[in-house]
Amino acid sequence: MTTVISPQTMLCGDEIRAAVIDIGDSFSRFGTAGQDLPRHILKTNVGYTTEDDSNRKYLVGDTSLRFIKSNMEIVKPYDKDIINWDHIEAIFENGLLDKGMKVDSTDYPLMLCESIFTSSQNKQKLLEILYEKMSTPATYFMANAALSSFSAGRSNSLVIDVGSSSIRITPVIDGYTCKRASISTNRGGNWMDSLVRQEIDRRLILNGKVIHPWYELDGNKTVTNKITACHSYRDYHVRDIVRDVK
């Protein structure tokens, strides 16, 4: 007698292998269910050159973003409420397929960590990319606050999430997040970085100096004609220096 197992049954249970993905404002994490740590972590930044818009290739990952190339822009996929979905797709391909986990997306159901403030329109667009372009078999959204609560072994908690772009406070009751009782502010790590940078710039300007990224330095000497970098490329590497100081 032959037993036929439906796809719904195959994607349920404690032993199912699934990819867990958290696309944050500063870092993106890719891992496997049941593991303590992510398998791949990369910055949520995308690089591209401004020379050929018709055949644009996106660069994702710390190593690629440190590659020196003239006319290269480095941007974030998020610009307030506007999302560049081509950049999001490039991050998924890098973290899940190309250089990160290197798995077959058709074999791995996905669990996506999300903020409770994520709109339904953005969820629908993300699902469209995952199903139509990556052919994932199943996808499930789970609130970051609930996952943080479960990781501490609690079904009831008050979760304070300090991120790069915002700070979110979310109550979790019986494993469910209470959106109406949640609050969010745009005072996050990026705001602190800007304050630290202002203070560093103020002190350096008094001595006639500025912050130089690594590619403008040759030992103890400053080399200004080494590369023609875009403002976003230079700002990206200067922010790395500010975070180290912070």
Disulfide bonds with the S-S distance in Angstrom:
none
